[in-house]
Amino acid sequence: MPNSTAISLSNVHLSLGDGAGRVHILKGIDLEIETGASVGLVGPSGSGKSTLLMVMAGLERADEGSVKVAGSELGPLSEDQLARFRGRNVGIIFQSFHLVPNMTALENVAVPLELDGHADAFAKAAAELEAVGLGHRLNHYPAQMSGGEQQRVAVARALVAEPAILIADEPTGNLDETTGGQIVELMFAAQRDRGTTLVLVTHDPGLAAQCDRTIRVRSGGIEERVPREEASA
Protein backbone atom coordinates (compact mmCIF):
# COMPACT_ATOMS: atom_id res chain seq x y z
CA MET A 1 0.00 0.00 0.00
CA PRO A 2 1.32 3.49 -0.80
CA ASN A 3 2.10 5.87 2.02
CA SER A 4 -1.09 7.77 2.88
CA THR A 5 0.96 10.93 3.54
CA ALA A 6 2.39 12.61 0.45
CA ILE A 7 4.05 15.56 2.23
CA SER A 8 5.09 15.82 5.87
CA LEU A 9 6.75 18.88 7.40
CA SER A 10 7.83 18.98 11.03
CA ASN A 11 9.15 22.10 12.82
CA VAL A 12 10.36 23.62 9.54
CA HIS A 13 12.25 26.91 9.80
CA LEU A 14 13.74 28.88 6.92
CA SER A 15 15.47 32.25 6.78
CA LEU A 16 16.53 34.05 3.62
CA GLY A 17 19.04 36.84 3.04
CA ASP A 18 22.37 37.70 4.65
CA GLY A 19 23.54 39.53 7.73
CA ALA A 20 21.25 42.27 9.01
CA GLY A 21 18.97 41.70 6.03
CA ARG A 22 18.28 38.07 6.94
CA VAL A 23 14.55 37.42 7.38
CA HIS A 24 12.94 34.51 9.22
CA ILE A 25 10.35 33.40 6.62
CA LEU A 26 9.02 30.06 7.90
CA LYS A 27 8.63 29.66 11.64
CA GLY A 28 8.13 26.12 12.91
CA ILE A 29 5.78 24.78 10.23
CA ASP A 30 4.05 21.47 11.01
CA LEU A 31 1.94 20.12 8.16
CA GLU A 32 0.79 16.83 6.67
CA ILE A 33 -0.86 16.48 3.27
CA GLU A 34 -2.55 13.25 2.27
CA THR A 35 -1.75 11.38 -0.91
CA GLY A 36 -4.12 12.35 -3.70
CA ALA A 37 -5.49 15.43 -1.93
CA SER A 38 -5.80 18.92 -3.34
CA VAL A 39 -4.64 21.70 -1.02
CA GLY A 40 -4.79 25.46 -1.49
CA LEU A 41 -2.33 27.70 0.36
CA VAL A 42 -3.75 31.17 0.92
CA GLY A 43 -2.67 34.22 2.88
CA PRO A 44 -1.41 37.80 2.53
CA SER A 45 1.52 38.69 0.29
CA GLY A 46 4.75 38.10 2.18
CA SER A 47 3.17 35.54 4.52
CA GLY A 48 5.55 32.78 3.40
CA LYS A 49 3.15 30.64 1.38
CA SER A 50 5.22 30.61 -1.84
CA THR A 51 8.38 29.88 0.17
CA LEU A 52 6.53 27.02 1.87
CA LEU A 53 5.58 25.69 -1.55
CA MET A 54 9.20 25.87 -2.72
CA VAL A 55 10.33 23.91 0.35
CA MET A 56 7.80 21.19 -0.52
CA ALA A 57 9.14 21.17 -4.10
CA GLY A 58 12.75 20.84 -2.92
CA LEU A 59 13.68 24.21 -4.47
CA GLU A 60 14.44 25.76 -1.07
CA ARG A 61 16.16 23.93 1.77
CA ALA A 62 14.86 24.24 5.31
CA ASP A 63 17.37 25.53 7.88
CA GLU A 64 15.82 23.32 10.52
CA GLY A 65 13.21 20.59 10.76
CA SER A 66 12.10 17.65 8.65
CA VAL A 67 10.75 17.77 5.09
CA LYS A 68 9.50 14.44 3.77
CA VAL A 69 7.99 14.30 0.27
CA ALA A 70 6.78 11.22 -1.61
CA GLY A 71 8.46 9.00 0.98
CA SER A 72 11.88 10.70 0.84
CA GLU A 73 13.52 12.88 3.48
CA LEU A 74 14.85 15.85 1.49
CA GLY A 75 17.32 17.27 4.03
CA PRO A 76 20.15 14.72 3.53
CA LEU A 77 19.98 14.77 -0.29
CA SER A 78 22.79 16.39 -2.29
CA GLU A 79 21.89 18.98 -4.94
CA ASP A 80 22.20 16.33 -7.67
CA GLN A 81 20.08 13.84 -5.73
CA LEU A 82 17.51 16.55 -5.07
CA ALA A 83 17.35 17.45 -8.77
CA ARG A 84 16.81 13.79 -9.69
CA PHE A 85 14.16 13.46 -6.99
CA ARG A 86 12.29 16.51 -8.30
CA GLY A 87 12.49 15.27 -11.88
CA ARG A 88 10.82 11.99 -10.96
CA ASN A 89 8.40 13.00 -8.21
CA VAL A 90 7.45 16.68 -8.38
CA GLY A 91 5.85 18.62 -11.24
CA ILE A 92 6.03 22.41 -10.88
CA ILE A 93 3.87 25.09 -12.53
CA PHE A 94 4.89 28.74 -12.12
CA GLN A 95 2.84 31.90 -12.65
CA SER A 96 5.22 33.13 -15.36
CA PHE A 97 5.40 29.80 -17.28
CA HIS A 98 9.25 29.48 -17.17
CA LEU A 99 9.48 27.98 -20.64
CA VAL A 100 12.80 27.93 -22.50
CA PRO A 101 12.28 30.55 -25.26
CA ASN A 102 14.50 28.93 -27.90
CA MET A 103 12.85 25.52 -27.54
CA THR A 104 9.60 24.41 -29.18
CA ALA A 105 6.63 23.31 -27.10
CA LEU A 106 7.62 19.69 -27.76
CA GLU A 107 11.23 20.27 -26.69
CA ASN A 108 10.16 22.14 -23.54
CA VAL A 109 7.92 19.28 -22.44
CA ALA A 110 10.49 16.61 -23.32
CA VAL A 111 13.26 18.19 -21.20
CA PRO A 112 12.42 16.49 -17.86
CA LEU A 113 12.32 13.06 -19.52
CA GLU A 114 15.52 13.65 -21.47
CA LEU A 115 17.34 14.65 -18.29
CA ASP A 116 16.19 11.38 -16.74
CA GLY A 117 17.35 9.32 -19.72
CA HIS A 118 14.01 8.31 -21.25
CA ALA A 119 14.44 7.02 -24.80
CA ASP A 120 10.81 7.86 -25.68
CA ALA A 121 10.90 11.43 -24.31
CA PHE A 122 9.53 13.07 -27.45
CA ALA A 123 6.73 10.55 -27.96
CA LYS A 124 5.57 11.02 -24.36
CA ALA A 125 5.89 14.79 -24.66
CA ALA A 126 3.75 14.80 -27.80
CA ALA A 127 1.08 12.70 -26.08
CA GLU A 128 1.04 15.04 -23.08
CA LEU A 129 0.69 18.11 -25.31
CA GLU A 130 -2.16 16.37 -27.13
CA ALA A 131 -3.83 15.78 -23.76
CA VAL A 132 -3.77 19.51 -22.93
CA GLY A 133 -5.17 20.42 -26.36
CA LEU A 134 -1.92 21.49 -28.03
CA GLY A 135 -1.30 18.63 -30.42
CA HIS A 136 -1.32 21.19 -33.27
CA ARG A 137 1.33 23.41 -31.60
CA LEU A 138 4.19 20.95 -31.07
CA ASN A 139 6.70 22.87 -33.15
CA HIS A 140 5.76 26.39 -32.07
CA TYR A 141 8.02 28.47 -29.84
CA PRO A 142 6.75 30.21 -26.67
CA ALA A 143 6.76 33.64 -28.37
CA GLN A 144 4.40 32.25 -31.00
CA MET A 145 1.83 31.18 -28.40
CA SER A 146 -0.66 33.00 -26.19
CA GLY A 147 -0.23 33.10 -22.41
CA GLY A 148 -2.86 30.40 -22.00
CA GLU A 149 -1.12 28.17 -24.51
CA GLN A 150 2.22 28.71 -22.79
CA GLN A 151 0.72 27.71 -19.45
CA ARG A 152 -0.75 24.59 -21.07
CA VAL A 153 2.77 23.72 -22.22
CA ALA A 154 3.95 24.30 -18.63
CA VAL A 155 1.20 21.98 -17.33
CA ALA A 156 2.18 19.30 -19.86
CA ARG A 157 5.84 19.64 -18.82
CA ALA A 158 4.89 19.35 -15.14
CA LEU A 159 2.87 16.18 -15.76
CA VAL A 160 4.95 14.37 -18.40
CA ALA A 161 7.04 12.42 -15.87
CA GLU A 162 3.83 11.34 -14.06
CA PRO A 163 4.89 12.93 -10.74
CA ALA A 164 3.32 11.99 -7.43
CA ILE A 165 3.16 15.67 -6.46
CA LEU A 166 1.99 18.64 -8.54
CA ILE A 167 3.03 22.06 -7.18
CA ALA A 168 1.53 25.25 -8.61
CA ASP A 169 2.44 28.83 -7.62
CA GLU A 170 -0.30 31.27 -8.69
CA PRO A 171 -0.89 29.19 -11.86
CA THR A 172 -3.67 31.49 -13.13
CA GLY A 173 -2.11 34.79 -12.00
CA ASN A 174 -1.11 35.92 -15.52
CA LEU A 175 -4.23 34.66 -17.28
CA ASP A 176 -7.73 35.98 -17.94
CA GLU A 177 -10.63 34.34 -16.13
CA THR A 178 -11.70 32.00 -18.94
CA THR A 179 -8.17 30.83 -19.76
CA GLY A 180 -7.34 30.49 -16.06
CA GLY A 181 -10.41 28.32 -15.61
CA GLN A 182 -9.18 25.99 -18.35
CA ILE A 183 -5.79 25.63 -16.64
CA VAL A 184 -7.52 24.89 -13.32
CA GLU A 185 -9.56 22.16 -15.01
CA LEU A 186 -6.37 20.55 -16.35
CA MET A 187 -4.74 20.54 -12.89
CA PHE A 188 -7.76 19.10 -11.10
CA ALA A 189 -8.22 16.50 -13.84
CA ALA A 190 -4.64 15.34 -13.21
CA GLN A 191 -5.30 15.21 -9.47
CA ARG A 192 -8.51 13.25 -9.98
CA ASP A 193 -7.57 10.92 -12.85
CA ARG A 194 -3.93 10.20 -11.97
CA GLY A 195 -4.14 10.28 -8.18
CA THR A 196 -1.67 13.17 -8.10
CA THR A 197 -1.35 15.23 -4.93
CA LEU A 198 -1.99 18.88 -5.85
CA VAL A 199 -0.69 21.79 -3.75
CA LEU A 200 -1.23 25.31 -5.04
CA VAL A 201 -0.72 28.89 -3.87
CA THR A 202 -3.46 31.28 -4.91
CA HIS A 203 -5.00 34.67 -4.11
CA ASP A 204 -8.23 33.51 -5.78
CA PRO A 205 -10.75 32.39 -3.10
CA GLY A 206 -12.82 30.63 -5.75
CA LEU A 207 -9.85 28.49 -6.78
CA ALA A 208 -8.92 27.77 -3.16
CA ALA A 209 -12.50 26.69 -2.49
CA GLN A 210 -12.24 23.97 -5.14
CA CYS A 211 -9.49 22.25 -3.14
CA ASP A 212 -10.14 19.52 -0.57
CA ARG A 213 -8.38 21.66 2.04
CA THR A 214 -7.43 25.30 2.32
CA ILE A 215 -4.52 26.23 4.58
CA ARG A 216 -4.08 29.84 5.62
CA VAL A 217 -0.50 31.04 6.08
CA ARG A 218 0.30 34.21 8.01
CA SER A 219 3.64 35.62 9.23
CA GLY A 220 5.50 32.40 8.45
CA GLY A 221 3.15 30.11 10.32
CA ILE A 222 -0.02 28.14 9.64
CA GLU A 223 -2.84 30.22 11.04
CA GLU A 224 -5.64 27.80 10.41
CA ARG A 225 -6.89 24.96 8.29
CA VAL A 226 -10.10 25.90 6.55
CA PRO A 227 -12.58 23.19 5.53
CA ARG A 228 -13.70 23.34 1.90
CA GLU A 229 -17.18 24.65 2.74
CA GLU A 230 -15.68 27.67 4.58
CA ALA A 231 -12.83 28.45 2.18
CA SER A 232 -14.85 30.80 -0.01
CA ALA A 233 -16.58 32.55 2.89
Protein Blocks (a to p, Z undefined) as FASTA:
>chain_A
ZZfbfbdcehiacdedehjlpccfbgoiacdddehiacddeddehilmmmmmmmmnopac
cfbdcddeehiafklpcfklmmmmmmmmoccddfklopafkbcfklmmmmmmmmnopakl
mmmmmmmmmmnopammmmpcfklpcfklmmmmmmmmmmmnopabdcdehkllmpcfklmm
mmmmmmmmmmmmnopacddddfbfklmmmpmbdcddeehiafbdcdfklmmZZ
